[in-house]
């Protein structure tokens, strides 16, 4: 049975964790797949849209952790997993799903992957992306205006009333549980050094996977 290794990339909203996960997965090509915690938000289709808009999406309770556990267990068993696909504009799950085959390395990114001890201890590497609040706000505002149909006023209000208080309560404490701190913006060579370490880890792992 092929048992993949898992990496968690966590950090505040707009910290650059998605960029780091995508860049790492692309560089490692067929040896890695990326999974986003964002797709595991609870489906709010049963609520009126106006009510959905006022829920706190920066609290870990917004995540469907049981579905994530089942996906993780499928990967650990060497089996494909069916992942939900989330629509942030409507706060609902899309009708389509995504099947992902496990690779030697599975790269997860999300706000709270290290929050729950039962999940935290299943990651071989735990990377915390460290980014100043001002830059995180600028990046989040640009993304939400471009991709999620938000207004500048709603982005500003949400960031200061929900995002940052929740960041201090739930995201920042994960720094203490990380095995690596990755600064954002990254200094020259930071990504190359991380990739070198991961490639070395895969070279040690792959003979076990093919034996």
N, CA, C and O of each residue as an XYZ file, in Angstrom:
844
protein
N       0.848     -1.188      0.000
C       0.000      0.000      0.000
C       0.885      1.241      0.000
O       1.828      1.329      0.787
N       0.596      2.186     -0.862
C       1.337      3.426     -0.927
C       0.757      4.427      0.068
O      -0.417      4.789     -0.008
N       1.590      4.862      0.993
C       1.158      5.836      1.979
C       1.841      7.166      1.695
O       3.056      7.271      1.862
N       1.107      8.174      1.275
C       1.736      9.461      0.954
C       2.163     10.209      2.209
O       1.736      9.901      3.322
N       3.006     11.188      1.996
C       3.338     12.136      3.047
C       2.526     13.401      2.831
O       2.204     13.767      1.701
N       2.200     14.061      3.936
C       1.352     15.242      3.881
C       2.090     16.459      4.422
O       2.806     16.377      5.420
N       1.904     17.585      3.748
C       2.459     18.867      4.187
C       1.299     19.824      4.412
O       0.396     19.916      3.580
N       1.318     20.528      5.516
C       0.329     21.572      5.785
C       0.987     22.932      5.600
O       2.063     23.191      6.140
N       0.336     23.791      4.836
C       0.781     25.173      4.679
C      -0.334     26.058      5.221
O      -1.411     26.148      4.631
N      -0.065     26.711      6.353
C      -1.079     27.535      7.001
C      -0.585     28.976      7.100
O       0.601     29.259      6.928
N      -1.519     29.874      7.380
C      -1.199     31.286      7.524
C      -2.472     32.088      7.402
O      -3.529     31.552      7.071
N      -2.367     33.362      7.668
C      -3.528     34.227      7.615
C      -4.067     34.404      6.212
O      -3.394     34.098      5.227
N      -5.299     34.905      6.132
C      -5.906     35.206      4.841
C      -5.067     36.247      4.112
O      -4.797     37.322      4.649
N      -4.656     35.926      2.886
C      -3.818     36.833      2.117
C      -2.336     36.722      2.415
O      -1.550     37.549      1.954
N      -1.943     35.716      3.177
C      -0.531     35.589      3.553
C       0.350     35.061      2.428
O       1.562     35.276      2.436
N      -0.249     34.374      1.463
C       0.527     33.776      0.384
C       0.620     32.268      0.459
O       1.414     31.657     -0.256
N      -0.191     31.654      1.325
C      -0.116     30.199      1.467
C      -0.575     29.475      0.207
O      -0.023     28.431     -0.141
N      -1.584     30.018     -0.482
C      -2.039     29.388     -1.722
C      -0.961     29.472     -2.790
O      -0.717     28.503     -3.508
N      -0.316     30.624     -2.898
C       0.800     30.770     -3.852
C       1.886     29.751     -3.548
O       2.392     29.093     -4.458
N       2.246     29.615     -2.286
C       3.311     28.682     -1.920
C       2.913     27.248     -2.232
O       3.727     26.477     -2.739
N       1.670     26.881     -1.937
C       1.209     25.523     -2.218
C       1.196     25.253     -3.722
O       1.634     24.192     -4.166
N       0.699     26.201     -4.499
C       0.642     26.010     -5.950
C       2.045     25.947     -6.556
O       2.311     25.117     -7.425
N       2.938     26.820     -6.099
C       4.304     26.827     -6.630
C       5.028     25.532     -6.287
O       5.771     24.995     -7.108
N       4.811     25.036     -5.082
C       5.458     23.796     -4.659
C       4.918     22.608     -5.441
O       5.687     21.772     -5.915
N       3.599     22.529     -5.578
C       2.990     21.419     -6.315
C       3.423     21.442     -7.779
O       3.696     20.389     -8.356
N       3.491     22.630     -8.389
C       3.894     22.731     -9.788
C       5.340     22.304     -9.976
O       5.668     21.636    -10.957
N       6.203     22.683     -9.048
C       7.615     22.343     -9.170
C       7.862     20.848     -9.008
O       8.779     20.293     -9.613
N       7.038     20.204     -8.190
C       7.214     18.768     -7.939
C       6.415     17.909     -8.913
O       6.523     16.683     -8.912
N       5.612     18.569     -9.744
C       4.898     17.926    -10.862
C       4.118     16.700    -10.405
O       3.326     16.781     -9.467
N       4.338     15.569    -11.061
C       3.509     14.383    -10.822
C       3.729     13.762     -9.450
O       2.970     12.883     -9.041
N       4.749     14.202     -8.740
C       5.019     13.631     -7.424
C       4.205     14.292     -6.307
O       4.288     13.877     -5.151
N       3.419     15.319     -6.649
C       2.667     16.035     -5.627
C       1.294     16.439     -6.148
O       1.119     16.671     -7.345
N       0.332     16.522     -5.252
C      -0.982     17.095     -5.545
C      -1.295     18.100     -4.448
O      -0.803     17.993     -3.325
N      -2.128     19.086     -4.798
C      -2.508     20.127     -3.842
C      -3.980     19.977     -3.483
O      -4.816     19.703     -4.344
N      -4.285     20.157     -2.209
C      -5.657     20.157     -1.720
C      -5.849     21.407     -0.868
O      -5.016     21.719     -0.017
N      -6.963     22.130     -1.103
C      -7.234     23.365     -0.374
C      -8.309     23.154      0.679
O      -9.347     22.549      0.414
N      -8.044     23.662      1.873
C      -9.053     23.626      2.923
C     -10.290     24.432      2.528
O     -11.385     24.166      3.025
N     -10.130     25.401      1.650
C     -11.253     26.246      1.226
C     -12.423     25.430      0.668
O     -13.580     25.823      0.822
N     -12.135     24.324      0.035
C     -13.207     23.535     -0.565
C     -14.042     22.779      0.468
O     -15.058     22.174      0.127
N     -13.612     22.814      1.725
C     -14.319     22.078      2.764
C     -15.209     22.974      3.626
O     -15.673     22.548      4.684
N     -15.451     24.208      3.184
C     -16.435     25.029      3.891
C     -17.802     24.337      3.841
O     -18.143     23.674      2.861
N     -18.563     24.504      4.903
C     -19.885     23.884      4.974
C     -20.806     24.478      3.908
O     -20.752     25.671      3.610
N     -21.643     23.622      3.347
C     -22.609     24.048      2.341
C     -23.764     24.782      3.032
O     -24.450     24.220      3.886
N     -23.964     26.046      2.646
C     -25.003     26.857      3.276
C     -26.215     27.046      2.375
O     -26.962     28.012      2.529
N     -26.412     26.133      1.440
C     -27.520     26.263      0.489
C     -28.874     26.287      1.190
O     -29.838     26.811      0.631
N     -28.971     25.744      2.377
C     -30.243     25.714      3.078
C     -30.612     27.011      3.772
O     -31.700     27.123      4.337
N     -29.713     28.004      3.737
C     -29.980     29.287      4.381
C     -30.260     30.363      3.341
O     -29.724     30.295      2.234
N     -31.079     31.348      3.663
C     -31.254     32.488      2.749
C     -29.913     33.189      2.533
O     -29.069     33.227      3.428
N     -29.731     33.742      1.338
C     -28.446     34.355      1.006
C     -28.091     35.469      1.989
O     -26.931     35.585      2.386
N     -29.054     36.283      2.387
C     -28.775     37.379      3.312
C     -28.234     36.857      4.641
O     -27.400     37.506      5.272
N     -28.710     35.685      5.067
C     -28.227     35.100      6.317
C     -26.825     34.534      6.134
O     -25.986     34.645      7.028
N     -26.570     33.929      4.978
C     -25.221     33.413      4.709
C     -24.179     34.519      4.800
O     -23.088     34.315      5.331
N     -24.523     35.687      4.279
C     -23.585     36.795      4.210
C     -23.108     37.249      5.590
O     -22.033     37.837      5.713
N     -23.896     36.981      6.615
C     -23.556     37.492      7.943
C     -22.895     36.438      8.834
O     -22.609     36.712     10.000
N     -22.653     35.262      8.312
C     -21.974     34.232      9.102
C     -20.472     34.495      9.149
O     -19.914     35.179      8.291
N     -19.845     33.944     10.156
C     -18.405     34.145     10.341
C     -17.636     33.031      9.634
O     -17.594     31.896     10.108
N     -17.034     33.364      8.505
C     -16.279     32.381      7.733
C     -14.809     32.328      8.150
O     -14.008     31.633      7.526
N     -14.463     33.052      9.189
C     -13.079     33.065      9.673
C     -12.953     32.332     10.999
O     -11.987     32.515     11.740
N     -13.943     31.505     11.283
C     -13.939     30.635     12.462
C     -13.792     29.193     11.974
O     -14.458     28.811     11.012
N     -12.951     28.389     12.600
C     -12.793     26.991     12.158
C     -14.094     26.207     12.126
O     -14.181     25.197     11.427
N     -15.115     26.646     12.870
C     -16.402     25.946     12.860
C     -17.081     26.006     11.503
O     -18.027     25.259     11.252
N     -16.611     26.888     10.620
C     -17.197     26.996      9.281
C     -16.792     25.839      8.370
O     -17.332     25.703      7.272
N     -15.853     25.009      8.809
C     -15.330     23.914      7.988
C     -16.036     22.601      8.306
O     -16.368     22.323      9.458
N     -16.258     21.807      7.275
C     -16.815     20.459      7.405
C     -15.645     19.501      7.663
O     -15.106     18.891      6.739
N     -15.274     19.387      8.917
C     -14.085     18.608      9.262
C     -14.279     17.112      9.045
O     -13.305     16.406      8.784
N     -15.480     16.617      9.143
C     -15.706     15.187      8.957
C     -15.468     14.778      7.502
O     -14.904     13.718      7.232
N     -15.901     15.622      6.575
C     -15.617     15.319      5.166
C     -14.119     15.368      4.913
O     -13.586     14.533      4.182
N     -13.437     16.333      5.507
C     -11.985     16.402      5.351
C     -11.323     15.145      5.907
O     -10.389     14.615      5.305
N     -11.802     14.671      7.049
C     -11.223     13.461      7.639
C     -11.365     12.269      6.697
O     -10.437     11.475      6.549
N     -12.533     12.147      6.061
C     -12.740     11.036      5.137
C     -11.812     11.131      3.933
O     -11.284     10.117      3.476
N     -11.611     12.326      3.423
C     -10.693     12.518      2.301
C      -9.263     12.157      2.718
O      -8.553     11.466      1.987
N      -8.856     12.619      3.873
C      -7.509     12.330      4.375
C      -7.312     10.822      4.528
O      -6.274     10.281      4.146
N      -8.315     10.151      5.088
C      -8.215      8.709      5.296
C      -8.136      7.958      3.961
O      -7.432      6.954      3.856
N      -8.855      8.441      2.948
C      -8.777      7.812      1.621
C      -7.363      7.905      1.065
O      -6.826      6.931      0.538
N      -6.768      9.087      1.189
C      -5.392      9.251      0.721
C      -4.440      8.321      1.470
O      -3.565      7.698      0.869
N      -4.618      8.235      2.778
C      -3.740      7.392      3.583
C      -3.850      5.923      3.202
O      -2.895      5.161      3.349
N      -5.023      5.532      2.713
C      -5.227      4.155      2.263
C      -4.763      3.944      0.825
O      -4.906      2.853      0.273
N      -4.205      4.996      0.221
C      -3.743      4.892     -1.167
C      -4.871      4.932     -2.172
O      -4.697      4.499     -3.311
N      -6.021      5.441     -1.776
C      -7.202      5.453     -2.631
C      -7.510      6.871     -3.119
O      -7.176      7.843     -2.443
N      -8.147      6.993     -4.294
C      -8.604      8.322     -4.740
C      -9.651      8.861     -3.766
O     -10.333      8.103     -3.075
N      -9.758     10.180     -3.730
C     -10.741     10.827     -2.872
C     -11.584     11.787     -3.700
O     -11.099     12.413     -4.642
N     -12.857     11.889     -3.328
C     -13.763     12.826     -3.997
C     -13.872     14.075     -3.134
O     -14.308     14.011     -1.985
N     -13.471     15.210     -3.699
C     -13.444     16.463     -2.971
C     -14.607     17.358     -3.381
O     -14.965     17.411     -4.557
N     -15.197     18.059     -2.422
C     -16.218     19.049     -2.783
C     -15.555     20.265     -3.444
O     -14.346     20.474     -3.336
N     -16.378     21.050     -4.124
C     -15.907     22.292     -4.761
C     -16.785     23.418     -4.241
O     -18.007     23.375     -4.387
N     -16.171     24.424     -3.636
C     -16.930     25.479     -2.963
C     -17.018     26.731     -3.814
O     -16.074     27.095     -4.515
N     -18.178     27.386     -3.739
C     -18.411     28.638     -4.461
C     -18.494     29.764     -3.439
O     -19.479     29.873     -2.709
N     -17.467     30.597     -3.385
C     -17.425     31.656     -2.374
C     -18.405     32.788     -2.666
O     -18.793     33.514     -1.751
N     -18.804     32.948     -3.906
C     -19.751     34.012     -4.240
C     -21.136     33.739     -3.656
O     -21.860     34.666     -3.294
N     -21.500     32.439     -3.569
C     -22.826     32.074     -3.070
C     -22.783     31.376     -1.713
O     -23.828     31.141     -1.106
N     -21.570     31.039     -1.226
C     -21.390     30.311      0.041
C     -22.064     28.945     -0.006
O     -22.658     28.499      0.976
N     -21.966     28.293     -1.148
C     -22.540     26.958     -1.303
C     -21.544     26.066     -2.038
O     -20.582     26.538     -2.644
N     -21.805     24.763     -1.965
C     -21.009     23.829     -2.754
C     -21.568     23.734     -4.164
O     -22.781     23.733     -4.373
N     -20.674     23.654     -5.106
C     -21.105     23.490     -6.490
C     -21.576     22.051     -6.721
O     -21.197     21.145     -5.979
N     -22.391     21.847     -7.736
C     -22.882     20.484     -8.001
C     -21.751     19.509     -8.349
O     -21.811     18.331     -7.997
N     -20.733     20.003     -9.036
C     -19.647     19.108     -9.435
C     -18.700     18.826     -8.270
O     -18.587     19.625     -7.340
N     -18.031     17.693     -8.332
C     -16.995     17.340     -7.369
C     -15.685     17.139     -8.121
O     -15.646     17.202     -9.349
N     -14.623     16.899     -7.376
C     -13.315     16.724     -7.998
C     -12.673     15.464     -7.428
O     -12.511     15.339     -6.214
N     -12.311     14.535     -8.301
C     -11.620     13.324     -7.845
C     -10.119     13.553     -7.908
O      -9.588     13.989     -8.929
N      -9.450     13.256     -6.817
C      -8.012     13.460     -6.717
C      -7.348     12.132     -6.373
O      -7.722     11.475     -5.402
N      -6.372     11.748     -7.166
C      -5.591     10.550     -6.871
C      -4.424     10.906     -5.967
O      -3.786     11.940     -6.168
N      -4.131     10.078     -4.980
C      -3.011     10.398     -4.087
C      -1.685     10.347     -4.828
O      -1.494      9.532     -5.730
N      -0.776     11.226     -4.437
C       0.587     11.259     -4.957
C       1.526     11.006     -3.784
O       1.082     10.993     -2.636
N       2.817     10.806     -4.049
C       3.742     10.617     -2.923
C       3.703     11.745     -1.902
O       3.915     11.525     -0.710
N       3.424     12.977     -2.391
C       3.354     14.125     -1.502
C       2.020     14.841     -1.723
O       1.671     15.174     -2.855
N       1.286     15.072     -0.650
C       0.024     15.804     -0.734
C       0.206     17.114      0.013
O       0.515     17.127      1.204
N       0.012     18.210     -0.698
C       0.238     19.545     -0.159
C      -1.108     20.176      0.151
O      -1.903     20.437     -0.752
N      -1.360     20.418      1.423
C      -2.602     21.034      1.886
C      -2.323     22.496      2.222
O      -1.279     22.817      2.790
N      -3.260     23.384      1.870
C      -3.139     24.765      2.334
C      -4.470     25.230      2.889
O      -5.528     24.863      2.378
N      -4.412     26.041      3.940
C      -5.636     26.528      4.560
C      -5.352     27.275      5.844
O      -4.230     27.277      6.351
N      -6.381     27.903      6.353
C      -6.231     28.738      7.538
C      -5.956     27.950      8.812
O      -5.182     28.396      9.658
N      -6.589     26.766      8.964
C      -6.596     26.121     10.289
C      -6.177     24.654     10.257
O      -6.650     23.868     11.078
N      -5.332     24.278      9.362
C      -4.949     22.866      9.256
C      -4.224     22.351     10.499
O      -4.180     21.144     10.733
N      -3.658     23.253     11.292
C      -2.941     22.838     12.503
C      -3.737     23.137     13.769
O      -3.215     23.020     14.878
N      -4.994     23.520     13.603
C      -5.808     23.899     14.763
C      -6.205     22.693     15.599
O      -6.112     22.731     16.826
N      -6.648     21.618     14.945
C      -7.098     20.432     15.663
C      -5.935     19.445     15.844
O      -5.299     19.072     14.858
N      -5.650     19.024     17.053
C      -4.539     18.095     17.268
C      -4.672     16.806     16.461
O      -3.666     16.286     15.979
N      -5.890     16.277     16.301
C      -6.051     15.017     15.570
C      -5.562     15.137     14.124
O      -5.091     14.157     13.546
N      -5.671     16.333     13.538
C      -5.209     16.530     12.168
C      -3.761     16.990     12.134
O      -2.976     16.540     11.300
N      -3.415     17.882     13.039
C      -2.068     18.446     13.058
C      -0.988     17.367     13.072
O       0.016     17.478     12.369
N      -1.196     16.341     13.863
C      -0.156     15.321     14.042
C      -0.043     14.372     12.854
O       0.836     13.511     12.832
N      -0.919     14.521     11.874
C      -0.858     13.652     10.703
C      -0.005     14.259      9.580
O       0.207     13.625      8.546
N       0.476     15.476      9.786
C       1.311     16.120      8.773
C       2.789     15.879      9.072
O       3.241     15.996     10.211
N       3.528     15.538      8.013
C       4.971     15.329      8.159
C       5.714     16.648      8.307
O       6.713     16.730      9.022
N       5.218     17.690      7.620
C       5.786     19.029      7.748
C       4.645     20.020      7.925
O       3.585     19.898      7.312
N       4.892     20.991      8.772
C       3.874     21.988      9.087
C       4.499     23.371      8.876
O       5.352     23.805      9.650
N       4.062     24.044      7.828
C       4.668     25.313      7.428
C       3.717     26.459      7.751
O       2.559     26.456      7.333
N       4.214     27.432      8.494
C       3.436     28.632      8.802
C       3.975     29.780      7.958
O       5.160     30.107      8.027
N       3.098     30.391      7.158
C       3.489     31.514      6.301
C       3.289     32.801      7.089
O       2.168     33.156      7.455
N       4.382     33.486      7.339
C       4.388     34.679      8.189
C       4.342     35.929      7.321
O       5.271     36.188      6.556
N       3.262     36.709      7.435
C       3.066     37.870      6.572
C       2.463     39.011      7.395
O       1.556     38.770      8.191
N       2.946     40.251      7.221
C       2.387     41.383      7.968
C       0.908     41.606      7.672
O       0.435     41.315      6.573
N       0.183     42.124      8.660
C      -1.257     42.320      8.520
C      -1.603     43.271      7.385
O      -2.566     43.033      6.657
N      -0.834     44.344      7.220
C      -1.126     45.311      6.166
C      -1.082     44.694      4.785
O      -1.942     44.966      3.947
N      -0.084     43.868      4.549
C       0.035     43.209      3.249
C      -1.051     42.164      3.070
O      -1.583     42.006      1.971
N      -1.388     41.447      4.138
C      -2.474     40.472      4.042
C      -3.787     41.153      3.665
O      -4.559     40.619      2.869
N      -4.040     42.328      4.236
C      -5.275     43.054      3.905
C      -5.286     43.470      2.434
O      -6.299     43.303      1.754
N      -4.184     44.002      1.942
C      -4.116     44.429      0.539
C      -4.379     43.259     -0.401
O      -5.124     43.395     -1.372
N      -3.780     42.129     -0.120
C      -3.963     40.960     -0.982
C      -5.386     40.432     -0.904
O      -5.977     40.077     -1.924
N      -5.939     40.378      0.305
C      -7.308     39.867      0.446
C      -8.289     40.781     -0.270
O      -9.195     40.303     -0.952
N      -8.120     42.085     -0.124
C      -9.025     43.030     -0.778
C      -8.980     42.855     -2.291
O     -10.022     42.819     -2.945
N      -7.779     42.745     -2.845
C      -7.653     42.575     -4.295
C      -8.327     41.295     -4.756
O      -9.007     41.290     -5.782
N      -8.149     40.214     -4.015
C      -8.756     38.928     -4.384
C     -10.275     38.978     -4.279
O     -10.975     38.562     -5.202
N     -10.792     39.489     -3.151
C     -12.239     39.470     -2.947
C     -12.969     40.370     -3.929
O     -14.082     40.057     -4.350
N     -12.356     41.476     -4.294
C     -12.982     42.357     -5.285
C     -12.978     41.713     -6.665
O     -13.927     41.854     -7.436
N     -11.895     41.005     -6.960
C     -11.736     40.412     -8.293
C     -12.507     39.110     -8.447
O     -13.104     38.878     -9.498
N     -12.513     38.251     -7.426
C     -12.995     36.886     -7.586
C     -14.292     36.575     -6.840
O     -14.989     35.626     -7.199
N     -14.625     37.342     -5.824
C     -15.718     36.921     -4.943
C     -16.870     37.917     -4.874
O     -17.745     37.797     -4.016
N     -16.874     38.891     -5.765
C     -18.011     39.789     -5.869
C     -18.233     40.695     -4.680
O     -19.366     41.114     -4.444
N     -17.192     41.016     -3.915
C     -17.333     41.869     -2.738
C     -17.151     43.345     -3.105
O     -16.649     43.679     -4.178
N     -17.572     44.215     -2.187
C     -17.350     45.651     -2.342
C     -16.191     46.071     -1.445
O     -15.885     45.372     -0.480
N     -15.535     47.204     -1.743
C     -14.435     47.662     -0.869
C     -14.888     47.834      0.579
O     -14.144     47.504      1.502
N     -16.104     48.347      0.786
C     -16.610     48.573      2.141
C     -16.792     47.255      2.890
O     -16.445     47.147      4.066
N     -17.343     46.247      2.194
C     -17.576     44.966      2.871
C     -16.262     44.269      3.191
O     -16.138     43.614      4.227
N     -15.278     44.408      2.301
C     -13.973     43.797      2.557
C     -13.311     44.446      3.764
O     -12.772     43.755      4.629
N     -13.350     45.778      3.823
C     -12.728     46.501      4.937
C     -13.400     46.134      6.258
O     -12.728     45.871      7.255
N     -14.726     46.119      6.254
C     -15.467     45.811      7.479
C     -15.195     44.375      7.934
O     -14.946     44.135      9.116
N     -15.241     43.439      7.016
C     -15.031     42.039      7.385
C     -13.621     41.813      7.908
O     -13.428     41.079      8.878
N     -12.637     42.436      7.275
C     -11.255     42.215      7.698
C     -11.038     42.677      9.136
O     -10.413     41.977      9.932
N     -11.556     43.857      9.463
C     -11.274     44.427     10.779
C     -12.214     43.907     11.866
O     -11.853     43.893     13.043
N     -13.425     43.476     11.477
C     -14.371     42.995     12.480
C     -14.311     41.485     12.695
O     -14.646     40.994     13.773
N     -13.881     40.743     11.659
C     -13.864     39.282     11.771
C     -12.488     38.689     11.509
O     -11.970     37.926     12.323
N     -11.894     39.043     10.363
C     -10.680     38.356      9.926
C      -9.554     38.501     10.942
O      -8.978     37.501     11.370
N      -9.233     39.732     11.331
C      -8.102     39.922     12.241
C      -8.376     39.402     13.654
O      -7.489     38.780     14.238
N      -9.560     39.627     14.233
C      -9.813     38.994     15.543
C      -9.716     37.473     15.493
O      -9.165     36.862     16.409
N     -10.241     36.855     14.443
C     -10.152     35.411     14.301
C      -8.719     34.957     14.007
O      -8.296     33.878     14.423
N      -7.988     35.798     13.288
C      -6.576     35.493     13.035
C      -5.822     35.389     14.358
O      -5.071     34.440     14.584
N      -6.029     36.368     15.222
C      -5.325     36.354     16.511
C      -5.742     35.167     17.370
O      -4.931     34.615     18.114
N      -7.018     34.776     17.265
C      -7.518     33.695     18.117
C      -7.178     32.306     17.591
O      -6.848     31.413     18.371
N      -7.255     32.116     16.270
C      -7.150     30.766     15.713
C      -5.960     30.524     14.784
O      -5.422     29.417     14.747
N      -5.545     31.544     14.036
C      -4.489     31.334     13.046
C      -3.109     31.503     13.669
O      -2.264     30.613     13.574
N      -2.887     32.645     14.302
C      -1.560     32.944     14.845
C      -1.056     31.893     15.827
O       0.135     31.584     15.798
N      -1.898     31.319     16.701
C      -1.387     30.296     17.623
C      -0.784     29.080     16.933
O      -0.007     28.349     17.548
N      -1.122     28.849     15.672
C      -0.567     27.690     14.963
C       0.926     27.842     14.691
O       1.619     26.860     14.427
N       1.414     29.072     14.756
C       2.848     29.302     14.550
C       3.676     28.430     15.498
O       4.715     27.894     15.114
N       3.205     28.296     16.732
C       3.952     27.540     17.739
C       4.006     26.056     17.431
O       4.879     25.362     17.953
N       3.099     25.539     16.595
C       3.063     24.115     16.277
C       3.744     23.807     14.942
O       3.840     22.643     14.553
N       4.217     24.838     14.241
C       4.813     24.642     12.912
C       6.227     24.099     13.019
O       6.939     24.365     13.987
N       6.623     23.338     12.016
C       8.014     22.880     11.925
C       8.866     23.847     11.105
O      10.092     23.841     11.214
N       8.215     24.685     10.278
C       8.913     25.660      9.444
C       8.142     26.978      9.472
O       6.911     26.981      9.481
N       8.867     28.094      9.486
C       8.283     29.416      9.303
C       8.771     29.938      7.956
O       9.974     30.044      7.716
N       7.815     30.262      7.077
C       8.153     30.730      5.732
C       7.725     32.190      5.619
O       6.530     32.482      5.667
N       8.687     33.126      5.466
C       8.325     34.542      5.413
C       7.688     34.920      4.082
O       8.046     34.397      3.027
N       6.729     35.848      4.162
C       6.056     36.349      2.967
C       6.006     37.881      3.042
O       5.498     38.444      4.012
N       6.542     38.555      2.000
C       7.134     38.016      0.770
C       8.417     37.225      1.085
O       9.152     37.572      2.010
N       8.678     36.163      0.312
C       9.846     35.334      0.610
C      11.140     35.999      0.177
O      11.184     36.632     -0.878
N      12.184     35.870      0.964
C      13.491     36.374      0.537
C      14.038     35.526     -0.607
O      13.562     34.412     -0.823
N      15.025     36.030     -1.342
C      15.592     35.260     -2.458
C      16.064     33.883     -1.998
O      16.748     33.755     -0.983
N      15.696     32.885     -2.741
C      16.155     31.528     -2.470
C      15.301     30.745     -1.491
O      15.527     29.548     -1.312
N      14.318     31.384     -0.844
C      13.538     30.675      0.173
C      12.744     29.525     -0.427
O      12.714     28.431      0.137
N      12.103     29.763     -1.564
C      11.327     28.693     -2.200
C      12.249     27.588     -2.701
O      11.927     26.408     -2.563
N      13.378     27.948     -3.273
C      14.316     26.937     -3.771
C      14.805     26.043     -2.636
O      14.947     24.833     -2.811
N      15.061     26.638     -1.477
C      15.530     25.835     -0.344
C      14.440     24.875      0.130
O      14.721     23.725      0.468
N      13.212     25.348      0.153
C      12.117     24.459      0.553
C      11.952     23.319     -0.440
O      11.767     22.170     -0.039
N      12.018     23.627     -1.733
C      11.873     22.584     -2.755
C      13.001     21.576     -2.677
O      12.779     20.381     -2.871
N      14.201     22.038     -2.397
C      15.342     21.124     -2.266
C      15.107     20.148     -1.124
O      15.399     18.958     -1.245
N      14.584     20.647     -0.028
C      14.310     19.784      1.119
C      13.221     18.763      0.803
O      13.322     17.595      1.179
N      12.179     19.216      0.109
C      11.079     18.308     -0.217
C      11.513     17.256     -1.231
O      11.138     16.089     -1.118
N      12.296     17.662     -2.214
C      12.793     16.676     -3.191
C      13.655     15.623     -2.506
O      13.581     14.440     -2.837
N      14.465     16.054     -1.559
C      15.289     15.099     -0.819
C      14.417     14.126     -0.039
O      14.709     12.933      0.026
N      13.345     14.642      0.550
C      12.419     13.785      1.286
C      11.753     12.777      0.360
O      11.587     11.611      0.719
N      11.372     13.227     -0.834
C      10.726     12.324     -1.788
C      11.692     11.255     -2.280
O      11.290     10.109     -2.484
N      12.940     11.606     -2.470
C      13.917     10.611     -2.914
C      14.079      9.510     -1.885
O      14.318      8.354     -2.235
N      13.950      9.866     -0.618
C      14.036      8.851      0.438
C      12.765      8.028      0.529
O      12.794      6.869      0.943
N      11.646      8.633      0.139
C      10.361      7.961      0.260
C      10.062      7.047     -0.916
O       9.513      5.962     -0.723
N      10.407      7.455     -2.120
C       9.959      6.749     -3.304
C      10.428      5.289     -3.408
O       9.680      4.456     -3.920
N      11.643      4.951     -2.940
C      11.960      3.520     -2.958
C      11.000      2.689     -2.125
O      10.733      1.536     -2.465
N      10.466      3.258     -1.024
C       9.500      2.526     -0.210
C       8.177      2.379     -0.941
O       7.497      1.362     -0.808
N       7.813      3.399     -1.717
C       6.541      3.349     -2.444
C       6.567      2.355     -3.583
O       5.522      1.824     -3.956
N       7.740      2.088     -4.150
C       7.834      1.216     -5.313
C       8.315     -0.179     -4.954
O       8.421     -1.041     -5.826
N       8.605     -0.409     -3.689
C       9.125     -1.734     -3.291
C       7.987     -2.732     -3.141
O       8.224     -3.895     -2.814
